[in-house]
Amino acid sequence: MFYLIDKPLDFTSFDAIAVLRKKLKTKRIWHTWTLDPLATGGLLIAAWNYTKLIPYFEKDSKEYEFSVNFDWESDSYDLWTPVRYISKNEQEIAKKEITKEKIEELLKISFTWEISQIPPKYSALKIDWRKAIDMIVAWDIDFKMKERKTFINNIELLDFSYPTAKFRAEVGAWTYIRSIAYDMWKYFKTGWYVTNLRRTKVWSLDMSFAQTIEDFDKNKFFDLKKLFKNKTFIELDKEVLEDIDLWKKVKWSFDLKIGEEMFVFDWNNVTNIVLYDWELLHPKKKI
């Protein structure tokens, strides 16, 4: 089953999993797209065998609303580490230099479609199989984060009154909002940090579909055909499905899409993932 949780502040994504593991009484549970402890909002949870379907979400987009202040700075790019004020004189200069028009122009020039960014060291990103945040906090190991390509499908300035700018952004997988704030700092050459970060949409699921951890109801799971509406669902005869379950390729004449992975559905659950190549139906994954 899949659930959308409104992750509370100061909860890690794993904290949310730990609570739901007890509520659902299963160890087979995981989440898509980690949220920072200081971020709130949509955390998509998969339970039981449906954890195997998580990879099919990995490239989908997410939407965030966030605030950036231009008068402080911190090593984690947010309030997780100590914040240092820029001087009063620097603040007065920044107040004159940073305008709504300049921010909007910057978004058009530097934060539209494919961009390059350096992820923050204070993150769950793996470096040599270890979380970057553990390397810097627990082991005090110095290292460099590699630049990576990512996508910003849309970003807009919602409000600006120095020192705070509020934004909404729809981004692709592996985009770090805190790194967007960092890149703004490089442009304006002033203090900066993220003061508020909320994930407001996961793919097509906005927060109207979410439930809180405190009032979690295991019966409020998603209809799979609505959740995976970009996937093809098929039903197979019992004999064909038995062969697929045994990892046998089935030679048959199907009216199916060629070369696309499809979900085998028994009207209640997804049981298998298969692929058709003109002549054979290939078993790809058993759910």
Secondary structure, 3 states (H helix, E strand, C coil): CEEEEEECCCCCHHHHHHHHHHHHCCCCEEECCCCCCCEEEEEEEEEHHHHHHHHHHCCCCEEEEEEEECCEEECCCCCCCCEEECCHHHHHHHHHHCCHHHHHHHHHHHCCEEEEECCCCCCCCEECCEEHHHHHHCCCCCCCCCCEEEEEEEEEEEEEECCEEEEEEEECCCCCHHHHHHHHHHHHCCCCEEEEEEEEEECCEEHHHCECCCCCCCCCCCCHHHHCCCCCEECCCHHHHHHHHCCCCEECCCCCCCCCEEEEECCCCEEEEEEECCCEEEEEEEC
